[in-house]
Amino acid sequence: MDKKLVIALEVDGYYYHREGTKQQERDLIKNKILKKYDIPLIRLKTVGSGEKEIIKKEIENIKL
């Protein structure tokens, strides 16, 4: 075990992540950084469901 970042998790609220906002600009930068370092991002919606299963599946798919 080490302290290597293996996955990122974000909960998206509709208002702050909609197109044309400052948050969307920051999200684009964050997405580029995560992609550059090959770190998968799990995005969950505040109005979604089944989050536990989604997270579990993604963690199980991580290739260490």
mmCIF file as Biopython writes it, N, C-alpha, C and O atoms, coordinates in Angstrom:
data_model
#
loop_
_atom_site.group_PDB
_atom_site.id
_atom_site.type_symbol
_atom_site.label_atom_id
_atom_site.label_alt_id
_atom_site.label_comp_id
_atom_site.label_asym_id
_atom_site.label_entity_id
_atom_site.label_seq_id
_atom_site.pdbx_PDB_ins_code
_atom_site.Cartn_x
_atom_site.Cartn_y
_atom_site.Cartn_z
_atom_site.occupancy
_atom_site.B_iso_or_equiv
_atom_site.auth_seq_id
_atom_site.auth_asym_id
_atom_site.pdbx_PDB_model_num
ATOM 1   N N  . MET A ? 1  ? 0.841   -1.183 0.000   1.0 0.0 1  A 1 
ATOM 2   C CA . MET A ? 1  ? 0.000   0.000  0.000   1.0 0.0 1  A 1 
ATOM 3   C C  . MET A ? 1  ? 0.878   1.236  0.000   1.0 0.0 1  A 1 
ATOM 4   O O  . MET A ? 1  ? 1.939   1.284  0.622   1.0 0.0 1  A 1 
ATOM 5   N N  . ASP A ? 2  ? 0.396   2.227  -0.718  1.0 0.0 2  A 1 
ATOM 6   C CA . ASP A ? 2  ? 1.079   3.512  -0.713  1.0 0.0 2  A 1 
ATOM 7   C C  . ASP A ? 2  ? 0.027   4.619  -0.728  1.0 0.0 2  A 1 
ATOM 8   O O  . ASP A ? 2  ? -1.163  4.351  -0.558  1.0 0.0 2  A 1 
ATOM 9   N N  . LYS A ? 3  ? 0.450   5.821  -0.926  1.0 0.0 3  A 1 
ATOM 10  C CA . LYS A ? 3  ? -0.479  6.952  -0.901  1.0 0.0 3  A 1 
ATOM 11  C C  . LYS A ? 3  ? -0.827  7.435  -2.304  1.0 0.0 3  A 1 
ATOM 12  O O  . LYS A ? 3  ? -1.236  8.581  -2.494  1.0 0.0 3  A 1 
ATOM 13  N N  . LYS A ? 4  ? -0.661  6.555  -3.277  1.0 0.0 4  A 1 
ATOM 14  C CA . LYS A ? 4  ? -0.960  6.905  -4.657  1.0 0.0 4  A 1 
ATOM 15  C C  . LYS A ? 4  ? -2.474  7.083  -4.836  1.0 0.0 4  A 1 
ATOM 16  O O  . LYS A ? 4  ? -3.267  6.255  -4.386  1.0 0.0 4  A 1 
ATOM 17  N N  . LEU A ? 5  ? -2.852  8.167  -5.494  1.0 0.0 5  A 1 
ATOM 18  C CA . LEU A ? 5  ? -4.249  8.416  -5.794  1.0 0.0 5  A 1 
ATOM 19  C C  . LEU A ? 5  ? -4.682  7.469  -6.902  1.0 0.0 5  A 1 
ATOM 20  O O  . LEU A ? 5  ? -4.064  7.442  -7.966  1.0 0.0 5  A 1 
ATOM 21  N N  . VAL A ? 6  ? -5.732  6.694  -6.669  1.0 0.0 6  A 1 
ATOM 22  C CA . VAL A ? 6  ? -6.153  5.699  -7.657  1.0 0.0 6  A 1 
ATOM 23  C C  . VAL A ? 6  ? -7.524  5.992  -8.259  1.0 0.0 6  A 1 
ATOM 24  O O  . VAL A ? 6  ? -7.870  5.445  -9.307  1.0 0.0 6  A 1 
ATOM 25  N N  . ILE A ? 7  ? -8.302  6.847  -7.609  1.0 0.0 7  A 1 
ATOM 26  C CA . ILE A ? 7  ? -9.623  7.185  -8.139  1.0 0.0 7  A 1 
ATOM 27  C C  . ILE A ? 7  ? -10.081 8.500  -7.507  1.0 0.0 7  A 1 
ATOM 28  O O  . ILE A ? 7  ? -9.731  8.810  -6.369  1.0 0.0 7  A 1 
ATOM 29  N N  . ALA A ? 8  ? -10.857 9.256  -8.252  1.0 0.0 8  A 1 
ATOM 30  C CA . ALA A ? 8  ? -11.428 10.498 -7.737  1.0 0.0 8  A 1 
ATOM 31  C C  . ALA A ? 8  ? -12.945 10.364 -7.766  1.0 0.0 8  A 1 
ATOM 32  O O  . ALA A ? 8  ? -13.503 9.715  -8.651  1.0 0.0 8  A 1 
ATOM 33  N N  . LEU A ? 9  ? -13.593 10.972 -6.807  1.0 0.0 9  A 1 
ATOM 34  C CA . LEU A ? 9  ? -15.041 10.906 -6.684  1.0 0.0 9  A 1 
ATOM 35  C C  . LEU A ? 9  ? -15.581 12.320 -6.584  1.0 0.0 9  A 1 
ATOM 36  O O  . LEU A ? 9  ? -15.081 13.129 -5.802  1.0 0.0 9  A 1 
ATOM 37  N N  . GLU A ? 10 ? -16.608 12.620 -7.380  1.0 0.0 10 A 1 
ATOM 38  C CA . GLU A ? 10 ? -17.210 13.944 -7.328  1.0 0.0 10 A 1 
ATOM 39  C C  . GLU A ? 10 ? -18.726 13.810 -7.356  1.0 0.0 10 A 1 
ATOM 40  O O  . GLU A ? 10 ? -19.283 13.010 -8.108  1.0 0.0 10 A 1 
ATOM 41  N N  . VAL A ? 11 ? -19.375 14.601 -6.530  1.0 0.0 11 A 1 
ATOM 42  C CA . VAL A ? 11 ? -20.827 14.668 -6.535  1.0 0.0 11 A 1 
ATOM 43  C C  . VAL A ? 11 ? -21.204 15.979 -7.208  1.0 0.0 11 A 1 
ATOM 44  O O  . VAL A ? 11 ? -20.862 17.062 -6.732  1.0 0.0 11 A 1 
ATOM 45  N N  . ASP A ? 12 ? -21.911 15.861 -8.318  1.0 0.0 12 A 1 
ATOM 46  C CA . ASP A ? 12 ? -22.274 17.027 -9.118  1.0 0.0 12 A 1 
ATOM 47  C C  . ASP A ? 12 ? -23.664 17.527 -8.769  1.0 0.0 12 A 1 
ATOM 48  O O  . ASP A ? 12 ? -24.645 16.785 -8.830  1.0 0.0 12 A 1 
ATOM 49  N N  . GLY A ? 13 ? -23.727 18.783 -8.407  1.0 0.0 13 A 1 
ATOM 50  C CA . GLY A ? 13 ? -25.009 19.453 -8.267  1.0 0.0 13 A 1 
ATOM 51  C C  . GLY A ? 13 ? -25.339 20.127 -9.590  1.0 0.0 13 A 1 
ATOM 52  O O  . GLY A ? 13 ? -24.447 20.648 -10.259 1.0 0.0 13 A 1 
ATOM 53  N N  . TYR A ? 14 ? -26.576 20.122 -9.962  1.0 0.0 14 A 1 
ATOM 54  C CA . TYR A ? 14 ? -26.976 20.641 -11.280 1.0 0.0 14 A 1 
ATOM 55  C C  . TYR A ? 14 ? -26.600 22.111 -11.444 1.0 0.0 14 A 1 
ATOM 56  O O  . TYR A ? 14 ? -25.996 22.482 -12.451 1.0 0.0 14 A 1 
ATOM 57  N N  . TYR A ? 15 ? -26.939 22.937 -10.491 1.0 0.0 15 A 1 
ATOM 58  C CA . TYR A ? 15 ? -26.759 24.373 -10.635 1.0 0.0 15 A 1 
ATOM 59  C C  . TYR A ? 15 ? -25.304 24.769 -10.866 1.0 0.0 15 A 1 
ATOM 60  O O  . TYR A ? 15 ? -25.026 25.577 -11.753 1.0 0.0 15 A 1 
ATOM 61  N N  . TYR A ? 16 ? -24.390 24.231 -10.106 1.0 0.0 16 A 1 
ATOM 62  C CA . TYR A ? 16 ? -22.998 24.658 -10.184 1.0 0.0 16 A 1 
ATOM 63  C C  . TYR A ? 16 ? -22.225 24.006 -11.317 1.0 0.0 16 A 1 
ATOM 64  O O  . TYR A ? 16 ? -21.125 24.458 -11.635 1.0 0.0 16 A 1 
ATOM 65  N N  . HIS A ? 17 ? -22.748 22.982 -11.925 1.0 0.0 17 A 1 
ATOM 66  C CA . HIS A ? 17 ? -22.015 22.268 -12.958 1.0 0.0 17 A 1 
ATOM 67  C C  . HIS A ? 17 ? -22.636 22.428 -14.340 1.0 0.0 17 A 1 
ATOM 68  O O  . HIS A ? 17 ? -22.226 21.749 -15.282 1.0 0.0 17 A 1 
ATOM 69  N N  . ARG A ? 18 ? -23.601 23.301 -14.471 1.0 0.0 18 A 1 
ATOM 70  C CA . ARG A ? 18 ? -24.237 23.456 -15.773 1.0 0.0 18 A 1 
ATOM 71  C C  . ARG A ? 18 ? -23.326 24.232 -16.718 1.0 0.0 18 A 1 
ATOM 72  O O  . ARG A ? 18 ? -22.393 24.913 -16.293 1.0 0.0 18 A 1 
ATOM 73  N N  . GLU A ? 19 ? -23.615 24.113 -17.985 1.0 0.0 19 A 1 
ATOM 74  C CA . GLU A ? 19 ? -22.791 24.705 -19.030 1.0 0.0 19 A 1 
ATOM 75  C C  . GLU A ? 19 ? -22.719 26.229 -18.888 1.0 0.0 19 A 1 
ATOM 76  O O  . GLU A ? 19 ? -23.708 26.892 -18.577 1.0 0.0 19 A 1 
ATOM 77  N N  . GLY A ? 20 ? -21.507 26.762 -19.129 1.0 0.0 20 A 1 
ATOM 78  C CA . GLY A ? 20 ? -21.310 28.199 -19.115 1.0 0.0 20 A 1 
ATOM 79  C C  . GLY A ? 20 ? -21.001 28.801 -17.754 1.0 0.0 20 A 1 
ATOM 80  O O  . GLY A ? 20 ? -20.933 30.023 -17.626 1.0 0.0 20 A 1 
ATOM 81  N N  . THR A ? 21 ? -20.809 27.961 -16.725 1.0 0.0 21 A 1 
ATOM 82  C CA . THR A ? 21 ? -20.501 28.481 -15.391 1.0 0.0 21 A 1 
ATOM 83  C C  . THR A ? 21 ? -19.007 28.398 -15.114 1.0 0.0 21 A 1 
ATOM 84  O O  . THR A ? 21 ? -18.264 27.694 -15.799 1.0 0.0 21 A 1 
ATOM 85  N N  . LYS A ? 22 ? -18.589 29.137 -14.091 1.0 0.0 22 A 1 
ATOM 86  C CA . LYS A ? 22 ? -17.190 29.066 -13.650 1.0 0.0 22 A 1 
ATOM 87  C C  . LYS A ? 22 ? -16.861 27.645 -13.209 1.0 0.0 22 A 1 
ATOM 88  O O  . LYS A ? 22 ? -15.757 27.156 -13.447 1.0 0.0 22 A 1 
ATOM 89  N N  . GLN A ? 23 ? -17.820 26.985 -12.568 1.0 0.0 23 A 1 
ATOM 90  C CA . GLN A ? 23 ? -17.580 25.622 -12.098 1.0 0.0 23 A 1 
ATOM 91  C C  . GLN A ? 23 ? -17.309 24.699 -13.276 1.0 0.0 23 A 1 
ATOM 92  O O  . GLN A ? 23 ? -16.461 23.811 -13.185 1.0 0.0 23 A 1 
ATOM 93  N N  . GLN A ? 24 ? -18.010 24.894 -14.367 1.0 0.0 24 A 1 
ATOM 94  C CA . GLN A ? 24 ? -17.759 24.060 -15.544 1.0 0.0 24 A 1 
ATOM 95  C C  . GLN A ? 24 ? -16.337 24.282 -16.057 1.0 0.0 24 A 1 
ATOM 96  O O  . GLN A ? 24 ? -15.670 23.332 -16.465 1.0 0.0 24 A 1 
ATOM 97  N N  . GLU A ? 25 ? -15.874 25.525 -16.038 1.0 0.0 25 A 1 
ATOM 98  C CA . GLU A ? 25 ? -14.493 25.818 -16.450 1.0 0.0 25 A 1 
ATOM 99  C C  . GLU A ? 25 ? -13.500 25.094 -15.543 1.0 0.0 25 A 1 
ATOM 100 O O  . GLU A ? 25 ? -12.534 24.501 -16.023 1.0 0.0 25 A 1 
ATOM 101 N N  . ARG A ? 26 ? -13.738 25.142 -14.244 1.0 0.0 26 A 1 
ATOM 102 C CA . ARG A ? 26 ? -12.844 24.450 -13.300 1.0 0.0 26 A 1 
ATOM 103 C C  . ARG A ? 26 ? -12.904 22.940 -13.500 1.0 0.0 26 A 1 
ATOM 104 O O  . ARG A ? 26 ? -11.885 22.255 -13.405 1.0 0.0 26 A 1 
ATOM 105 N N  . ASP A ? 27 ? -14.103 22.422 -13.779 1.0 0.0 27 A 1 
ATOM 106 C CA . ASP A ? 27 ? -14.251 20.993 -14.026 1.0 0.0 27 A 1 
ATOM 107 C C  . ASP A ? 27 ? -13.433 20.551 -15.239 1.0 0.0 27 A 1 
ATOM 108 O O  . ASP A ? 27 ? -12.818 19.484 -15.215 1.0 0.0 27 A 1 
ATOM 109 N N  . LEU A ? 28 ? -13.422 21.360 -16.296 1.0 0.0 28 A 1 
ATOM 110 C CA . LEU A ? 28 ? -12.649 21.018 -17.491 1.0 0.0 28 A 1 
ATOM 111 C C  . LEU A ? 28 ? -11.160 20.931 -17.179 1.0 0.0 28 A 1 
ATOM 112 O O  . LEU A ? 28 ? -10.469 20.032 -17.658 1.0 0.0 28 A 1 
ATOM 113 N N  . ILE A ? 29 ? -10.670 21.873 -16.373 1.0 0.0 29 A 1 
ATOM 114 C CA . ILE A ? 29 ? -9.255  21.854 -15.965 1.0 0.0 29 A 1 
ATOM 115 C C  . ILE A ? 29 ? -8.971  20.599 -15.141 1.0 0.0 29 A 1 
ATOM 116 O O  . ILE A ? 29 ? -7.992  19.890 -15.378 1.0 0.0 29 A 1 
ATOM 117 N N  . LYS A ? 30 ? -9.855  20.339 -14.161 1.0 0.0 30 A 1 
ATOM 118 C CA . LYS A ? 30 ? -9.688  19.158 -13.309 1.0 0.0 30 A 1 
ATOM 119 C C  . LYS A ? 30 ? -9.700  17.875 -14.138 1.0 0.0 30 A 1 
ATOM 120 O O  . LYS A ? 30 ? -8.879  16.985 -13.916 1.0 0.0 30 A 1 
ATOM 121 N N  . ASN A ? 31 ? -10.626 17.779 -15.088 1.0 0.0 31 A 1 
ATOM 122 C CA . ASN A ? 31 ? -10.715 16.596 -15.936 1.0 0.0 31 A 1 
ATOM 123 C C  . ASN A ? 31 ? -9.435  16.378 -16.733 1.0 0.0 31 A 1 
ATOM 124 O O  . ASN A ? 31 ? -8.990  15.239 -16.879 1.0 0.0 31 A 1 
ATOM 125 N N  . LYS A ? 32 ? -8.838  17.441 -17.249 1.0 0.0 32 A 1 
ATOM 126 C CA . LYS A ? 32 ? -7.584  17.330 -18.006 1.0 0.0 32 A 1 
ATOM 127 C C  . LYS A ? 32 ? -6.455  16.822 -17.115 1.0 0.0 32 A 1 
ATOM 128 O O  . LYS A ? 32 ? -5.657  15.980 -17.529 1.0 0.0 32 A 1 
ATOM 129 N N  . ILE A ? 33 ? -6.394  17.337 -15.894 1.0 0.0 33 A 1 
ATOM 130 C CA . ILE A ? 33 ? -5.347  16.909 -14.956 1.0 0.0 33 A 1 
ATOM 131 C C  . ILE A ? 33 ? -5.512  15.431 -14.616 1.0 0.0 33 A 1 
ATOM 132 O O  . ILE A ? 33 ? -4.543  14.672 -14.646 1.0 0.0 33 A 1 
ATOM 133 N N  . LEU A ? 34 ? -6.735  15.023 -14.293 1.0 0.0 34 A 1 
ATOM 134 C CA . LEU A ? 34 ? -6.976  13.620 -13.953 1.0 0.0 34 A 1 
ATOM 135 C C  . LEU A ? 34 ? -6.653  12.706 -15.130 1.0 0.0 34 A 1 
ATOM 136 O O  . LEU A ? 34 ? -6.079  11.633 -14.946 1.0 0.0 34 A 1 
ATOM 137 N N  . LYS A ? 35 ? -7.016  13.123 -16.328 1.0 0.0 35 A 1 
ATOM 138 C CA . LYS A ? 35 ? -6.719  12.320 -17.519 1.0 0.0 35 A 1 
ATOM 139 C C  . LYS A ? 35 ? -5.213  12.209 -17.737 1.0 0.0 35 A 1 
ATOM 140 O O  . LYS A ? 35 ? -4.705  11.137 -18.069 1.0 0.0 35 A 1 
ATOM 141 N N  . LYS A ? 36 ? -4.501  13.320 -17.548 1.0 0.0 36 A 1 
ATOM 142 C CA . LYS A ? 36 ? -3.043  13.326 -17.737 1.0 0.0 36 A 1 
ATOM 143 C C  . LYS A ? 36 ? -2.365  12.302 -16.824 1.0 0.0 36 A 1 
ATOM 144 O O  . LYS A ? 36 ? -1.406  11.646 -17.232 1.0 0.0 36 A 1 
ATOM 145 N N  . TYR A ? 37 ? -2.855  12.166 -15.605 1.0 0.0 37 A 1 
ATOM 146 C CA . TYR A ? 37 ? -2.249  11.252 -14.644 1.0 0.0 37 A 1 
ATOM 147 C C  . TYR A ? 37 ? -2.975  9.907  -14.570 1.0 0.0 37 A 1 
ATOM 148 O O  . TYR A ? 37 ? -2.724  9.101  -13.674 1.0 0.0 37 A 1 
ATOM 149 N N  . ASP A ? 38 ? -3.878  9.682  -15.525 1.0 0.0 38 A 1 
ATOM 150 C CA . ASP A ? 38 ? -4.588  8.402  -15.638 1.0 0.0 38 A 1 
ATOM 151 C C  . ASP A ? 38 ? -5.325  8.039  -14.347 1.0 0.0 38 A 1 
ATOM 152 O O  . ASP A ? 38 ? -5.245  6.908  -13.869 1.0 0.0 38 A 1 
ATOM 153 N N  . ILE A ? 39 ? -6.043  9.019  -13.793 1.0 0.0 39 A 1 
ATOM 154 C CA . ILE A ? 39 ? -6.827  8.807  -12.580 1.0 0.0 39 A 1 
ATOM 155 C C  . ILE A ? 39 ? -8.303  8.843  -12.972 1.0 0.0 39 A 1 
ATOM 156 O O  . ILE A ? 39 ? -8.803  9.873  -13.425 1.0 0.0 39 A 1 
ATOM 157 N N  . PRO A ? 40 ? -9.001  7.713  -12.796 1.0 0.0 40 A 1 
ATOM 158 C CA . PRO A ? 40 ? -10.418 7.699  -13.151 1.0 0.0 40 A 1 
ATOM 159 C C  . PRO A ? 40 ? -11.239 8.586  -12.224 1.0 0.0 40 A 1 
ATOM 160 O O  . PRO A ? 40 ? -10.925 8.737  -11.044 1.0 0.0 40 A 1 
ATOM 161 N N  . LEU A ? 41 ? -12.297 9.169  -12.782 1.0 0.0 41 A 1 
ATOM 162 C CA . LEU A ? 41 ? -13.193 10.034 -12.024 1.0 0.0 41 A 1 
ATOM 163 C C  . LEU A ? 41 ? -14.590 9.437  -12.032 1.0 0.0 41 A 1 
ATOM 164 O O  . LEU A ? 41 ? -15.156 9.169  -13.092 1.0 0.0 41 A 1 
ATOM 165 N N  . ILE A ? 42 ? -15.138 9.232  -10.849 1.0 0.0 42 A 1 
ATOM 166 C CA . ILE A ? 42 ? -16.520 8.798  -10.714 1.0 0.0 42 A 1 
ATOM 167 C C  . ILE A ? 42 ? -17.344 10.049 -10.453 1.0 0.0 42 A 1 
ATOM 168 O O  . ILE A ? 42 ? -17.094 10.770 -9.487  1.0 0.0 42 A 1 
ATOM 169 N N  . ARG A ? 43 ? -18.323 10.310 -11.309 1.0 0.0 43 A 1 
ATOM 170 C CA . ARG A ? 43 ? -19.214 11.445 -11.124 1.0 0.0 43 A 1 
ATOM 171 C C  . ARG A ? 43 ? -20.584 10.924 -10.694 1.0 0.0 43 A 1 
ATOM 172 O O  . ARG A ? 43 ? -21.185 10.078 -11.356 1.0 0.0 43 A 1 
ATOM 173 N N  . LEU A ? 44 ? -21.055 11.449 -9.577  1.0 0.0 44 A 1 
ATOM 174 C CA . LEU A ? 44 ? -22.375 11.091 -9.077  1.0 0.0 44 A 1 
ATOM 175 C C  . LEU A ? 44 ? -23.239 12.344 -9.069  1.0 0.0 44 A 1 
ATOM 176 O O  . LEU A ? 44 ? -22.750 13.433 -8.770  1.0 0.0 44 A 1 
ATOM 177 N N  . LYS A ? 45 ? -24.492 12.201 -9.389  1.0 0.0 45 A 1 
ATOM 178 C CA . LYS A ? 45 ? -25.414 13.333 -9.383  1.0 0.0 45 A 1 
ATOM 179 C C  . LYS A ? 45 ? -26.126 13.416 -8.038  1.0 0.0 45 A 1 
ATOM 180 O O  . LYS A ? 45 ? -26.399 12.399 -7.401  1.0 0.0 45 A 1 
ATOM 181 N N  . THR A ? 46 ? -26.421 14.636 -7.620  1.0 0.0 46 A 1 
ATOM 182 C CA . THR A ? 46 ? -27.108 14.822 -6.343  1.0 0.0 46 A 1 
ATOM 183 C C  . THR A ? 46 ? -28.524 14.258 -6.378  1.0 0.0 46 A 1 
ATOM 184 O O  . THR A ? 46 ? -29.126 14.011 -5.333  1.0 0.0 46 A 1 
ATOM 185 N N  . VAL A ? 47 ? -29.049 14.056 -7.575  1.0 0.0 47 A 1 
ATOM 186 C CA . VAL A ? 47 ? -30.402 13.503 -7.710  1.0 0.0 47 A 1 
ATOM 187 C C  . VAL A ? 47 ? -30.366 12.062 -8.214  1.0 0.0 47 A 1 
ATOM 188 O O  . VAL A ? 47 ? -31.383 11.538 -8.667  1.0 0.0 47 A 1 
ATOM 189 N N  . GLY A ? 48 ? -29.204 11.422 -8.138  1.0 0.0 48 A 1 
ATOM 190 C CA . GLY A ? 48 ? -29.043 10.067 -8.653  1.0 0.0 48 A 1 
ATOM 191 C C  . GLY A ? 48 ? -29.421 9.010  -7.636  1.0 0.0 48 A 1 
ATOM 192 O O  . GLY A ? 48 ? -29.893 9.309  -6.539  1.0 0.0 48 A 1 
ATOM 193 N N  . SER A ? 49 ? -29.199 7.763  -8.030  1.0 0.0 49 A 1 
ATOM 194 C CA . SER A ? 49 ? -29.433 6.640  -7.126  1.0 0.0 49 A 1 
ATOM 195 C C  . SER A ? 49 ? -28.447 5.527  -7.464  1.0 0.0 49 A 1 
ATOM 196 O O  . SER A ? 49 ? -27.819 5.552  -8.523  1.0 0.0 49 A 1 
ATOM 197 N N  . GLY A ? 50 ? -28.310 4.563  -6.579  1.0 0.0 50 A 1 
ATOM 198 C CA . GLY A ? 50 ? -27.424 3.431  -6.803  1.0 0.0 50 A 1 
ATOM 199 C C  . GLY A ? 50 ? -25.951 3.778  -6.660  1.0 0.0 50 A 1 
ATOM 200 O O  . GLY A ? 50 ? -25.089 3.107  -7.228  1.0 0.0 50 A 1 
ATOM 201 N N  . GLU A ? 51 ? -25.667 4.824  -5.904  1.0 0.0 51 A 1 
ATOM 202 C CA . GLU A ? 51 ? -24.287 5.296  -5.776  1.0 0.0 51 A 1 
ATOM 203 C C  . GLU A ? 51 ? -23.351 4.245  -5.192  1.0 0.0 51 A 1 
ATOM 204 O O  . GLU A ? 51 ? -22.221 4.096  -5.656  1.0 0.0 51 A 1 
ATOM 205 N N  . LYS A ? 52 ? -23.809 3.522  -4.186  1.0 0.0 52 A 1 
ATOM 206 C CA . LYS A ? 52 ? -22.968 2.514  -3.548  1.0 0.0 52 A 1 
ATOM 207 C C  . LYS A ? 52 ? -22.509 1.475  -4.564  1.0 0.0 52 A 1 
ATOM 208 O O  . LYS A ? 52 ? -21.336 1.103  -4.586  1.0 0.0 52 A 1 
ATOM 209 N N  . GLU A ? 53 ? -23.413 1.014  -5.391  1.0 0.0 53 A 1 
ATOM 210 C CA . GLU A ? 53 ? -23.077 0.007  -6.394  1.0 0.0 53 A 1 
ATOM 211 C C  . GLU A ? 53 ? -22.129 0.571  -7.463  1.0 0.0 53 A 1 
ATOM 212 O O  . GLU A ? 53 ? -21.210 -0.114 -7.912  1.0 0.0 53 A 1 
ATOM 213 N N  . ILE A ? 54 ? -22.363 1.807  -7.856  1.0 0.0 54 A 1 
ATOM 214 C CA . ILE A ? 54 ? -21.507 2.450  -8.855  1.0 0.0 54 A 1 
ATOM 215 C C  . ILE A ? 54 ? -20.075 2.551  -8.335  1.0 0.0 54 A 1 
ATOM 216 O O  . ILE A ? 54 ? -19.125 2.195  -9.033  1.0 0.0 54 A 1 
ATOM 217 N N  . ILE A ? 55 ? -19.930 3.039  -7.109  1.0 0.0 55 A 1 
ATOM 218 C CA . ILE A ? 55 ? -18.596 3.208  -6.520  1.0 0.0 55 A 1 
ATOM 219 C C  . ILE A ? 55 ? -17.917 1.849  -6.351  1.0 0.0 55 A 1 
ATOM 220 O O  . ILE A ? 55 ? -16.744 1.695  -6.689  1.0 0.0 55 A 1 
ATOM 221 N N  . LYS A ? 56 ? -18.645 0.874  -5.834  1.0 0.0 56 A 1 
ATOM 222 C CA . LYS A ? 56 ? -18.077 -0.466 -5.627  1.0 0.0 56 A 1 
ATOM 223 C C  . LYS A ? 56 ? -17.576 -1.055 -6.940  1.0 0.0 56 A 1 
ATOM 224 O O  . LYS A ? 56 ? -16.474 -1.601 -6.994  1.0 0.0 56 A 1 
ATOM 225 N N  . LYS A ? 57 ? -18.375 -0.951 -7.999  1.0 0.0 57 A 1 
ATOM 226 C CA . LYS A ? 57 ? -17.988 -1.488 -9.302  1.0 0.0 57 A 1 
ATOM 227 C C  . LYS A ? 57 ? -16.720 -0.806 -9.825  1.0 0.0 57 A 1 
ATOM 228 O O  . LYS A ? 57 ? -15.814 -1.477 -10.320 1.0 0.0 57 A 1 
ATOM 229 N N  . GLU A ? 58 ? -16.655 0.509  -9.717  1.0 0.0 58 A 1 
ATOM 230 C CA . GLU A ? 58 ? -15.484 1.245  -10.206 1.0 0.0 58 A 1 
ATOM 231 C C  . GLU A ? 58 ? -14.224 0.881  -9.418  1.0 0.0 58 A 1 
ATOM 232 O O  . GLU A ? 58 ? -13.152 0.723  -10.003 1.0 0.0 58 A 1 
ATOM 233 N N  . ILE A ? 59 ? -14.346 0.748  -8.114  1.0 0.0 59 A 1 
ATOM 234 C CA . ILE A ? 59 ? -13.190 0.384  -7.287  1.0 0.0 59 A 1 
ATOM 235 C C  . ILE A ? 59 ? -12.699 -1.012 -7.636  1.0 0.0 59 A 1 
ATOM 236 O O  . ILE A ? 59 ? -11.494 -1.257 -7.692  1.0 0.0 59 A 1 
ATOM 237 N N  . GLU A ? 60 ? -13.635 -1.929 -7.870  1.0 0.0 60 A 1 
ATOM 238 C CA . GLU A ? 60 ? -13.246 -3.290 -8.242  1.0 0.0 60 A 1 
ATOM 239 C C  . GLU A ? 60 ? -12.527 -3.343 -9.596  1.0 0.0 60 A 1 
ATOM 240 O O  . GLU A ? 60 ? -11.741 -4.257 -9.845  1.0 0.0 60 A 1 
ATOM 241 N N  . ASN A ? 61 ? -12.793 -2.374 -10.461 1.0 0.0 61 A 1 
ATOM 242 C CA . ASN A ? 61 ? -12.184 -2.344 -11.784 1.0 0.0 61 A 1 
ATOM 243 C C  . ASN A ? 61 ? -10.817 -1.666 -11.843 1.0 0.0 61 A 1 
ATOM 244 O O  . ASN A ? 61 ? -10.176 -1.640 -12.893 1.0 0.0 61 A 1 
ATOM 245 N N  . ILE A ? 62 ? -10.376 -1.118 -10.707 1.0 0.0 62 A 1 
ATOM 246 C CA . ILE A ? 62 ? -9.089  -0.423 -10.676 1.0 0.0 62 A 1 
ATOM 247 C C  . ILE A ? 62 ? -7.951  -1.429 -10.875 1.0 0.0 62 A 1 
ATOM 248 O O  . ILE A ? 62 ? -7.890  -2.455 -10.199 1.0 0.0 62 A 1 
ATOM 249 N N  . LYS A ? 63 ? -7.068  -1.123 -11.800 1.0 0.0 63 A 1 
ATOM 250 C CA . LYS A ? 63 ? -5.886  -1.955 -12.055 1.0 0.0 63 A 1 
ATOM 251 C C  . LYS A ? 63 ? -4.693  -1.324 -11.322 1.0 0.0 63 A 1 
ATOM 252 O O  . LYS A ? 63 ? -4.186  -0.277 -11.724 1.0 0.0 63 A 1 
ATOM 253 N N  . LEU A ? 64 ? -4.265  -1.972 -10.256 1.0 0.0 64 A 1 
ATOM 254 C CA . LEU A ? 64 ? -3.122  -1.436 -9.495  1.0 0.0 64 A 1 
ATOM 255 C C  . LEU A ? 64 ? -1.815  -2.021 -9.952  1.0 0.0 64 A 1 
ATOM 256 O O  . LEU A ? 64 ? -0.762  -1.675 -9.415  1.0 0.0 64 A 1 
#
